[in-house]
Amino acid sequence: MGLHFIGRKRELGYLEDMRKYAESKTCILYGRPGIGKSALIDAFIADKDALVFSFGDLSDYEIKEYMSIVLGARMDYDLEPFEEYADAFYTIKECTQAGSVVVFDGLEHLQHSQEFLSHTEAMVERNVKDGVMTILCCDSSAVSAIFDDPQSPLYRTEAGRMELKPVRLRDTAEYHPGFTDGELLRSYMIVGGVPSYNIEMQGGKLKDCIKRCFLGPDAPLADAADRALTVTPHGMNSGILACIADGIDTQTDIARAIGVTKALCKRYLDVMEERGIVEVVNTMFGMRKRMGYRIRDPIQAFRYMVLRRLAHRLKDPDVDATYREMEPLLEDYYRLRFVQFCGEFMRNTYRIKDCGVWYDSDGNAADIAAVAYGTMNAEVPMLVRCRFRKKRMGRQALDTFMEKTSAAVGEETRFVLISPSGFDPKFQAEAKDEGHILLDMDSIMGRRPIRPL
């Protein structure tokens, strides 16, 4: 697999346990485009007897022809194109035995074929009886139509479900051995943990990767965000994300700006929130502010907060000049996105029940990098300040933070400071004695143990 497959030990273990111990031995595997579903399947079946079908956007005739080719190769025999799906699925049965794995990858291309899905349902039931594992793989956008729609033949199929999520920052380091920690963090704030994007970003320093992947007439990731927008009509997606990037962030204002009813806008926003494209900005500690949205997905945020501002130059062959124009936008982008990155990091590290932003008495954010994270298992409020700067953080940063958030502070409140540039050594010793938590790049990358609450 080389650098195309990194991490995923937990996911591989889940599939292996299902194959060995689960009664149904059926898994619905789904995720966004480029997240590595096919690579995970390849790694899982590498040492197994497997029959894999990778479907594309084909007609029924071409699908039957394709299945005859795959099954013919399996049998080492040239098969005539199947005239009926029933013949293809009968041949699958003849080619498998207990312990085999049958994979249908790319089911999103077949979600409208009721006949194919009906035969798939029968195959799943037959495989369960025969001890054959079935993996049904599709894009996230197709899950509701294939498995959750009562009109679909695969509705309520007895199966385990696994959504393939982005890989962690520390795992992406394997894609970029030449990056410094700072470059790795910045890269993660642009492309996130999507393997296909990280593969494109391999080679050289971060600056060169950005120029190669996003700028110029042949940039491979220039339209990656647009390709990934499959949840609602593209124009509606684009309009909503452009509004949020411009600070138009409430349902009412977005609906007015894009010219739709508030109810329809809410429907689109709900789907985009479910898919992890946007998120609601939550308020904390009793502070009131109208509910707003922000872009959660890194590649979408980069597209609408940075690339969109340079639309007039993106195809310009002079990528060096375009990058110089981009640099001020990048610095603002990194600073804003670091707050969201820290939010995800804290959520995953401390299993926080509720989190959001703290606002002062006038309804303004106490600090662009001041984020409040609420109750955990111990019901202890946590206040977190994230600073994305080049110099180390000292005592003054904590004192200022405590002063600004004094209205929300109680006896049990814990203060957390996060800075990739680290902290003044004297301040580190003081913070440890006082019970505060300081997280630097070594902590973020897992090289230093995280202090428990």
Secondary structure, DSSP 8 states (H G I E B T S, - for coil): -GGGS---HHHHHHHHHHHHH-SS-EEEEEESTTSSHHHHHHHHHTTS-EEEEE--S--HHHHHHHHHHHHHHHHTS-----SSHHHHHHHHHHH--TT-EEEEE-GGGGTT-HHHHHHHHHHHHHHHHHT-EEEEEEEGGGHIIIII-TTSTTTT---EEEE-----HHHHTTT-TT--HHHHHHHHHHHTT-HHHHHHT-SS-HHHHHHHHHSSTT-TTTTHHHHH--SS-HHHHHHHHHHHHTT--SHHHHHHHHT--HHHHHHHHHHHHHTTSEEEE-B-TT-----EEEE-SHHHHHHHHTGGGGTTTTT-S-HHHHHHHHHHHHHHHHHHHHHHHHHHHHHHHH--S-EEB-B-TTSSBS-TTEEEE---TT---EEEEE---SS-B-HHHHHHHHHHTGGG--TT-EEEEE-TT-B-HHHHHHHHHHT-EEE-HHHHTTSS-----
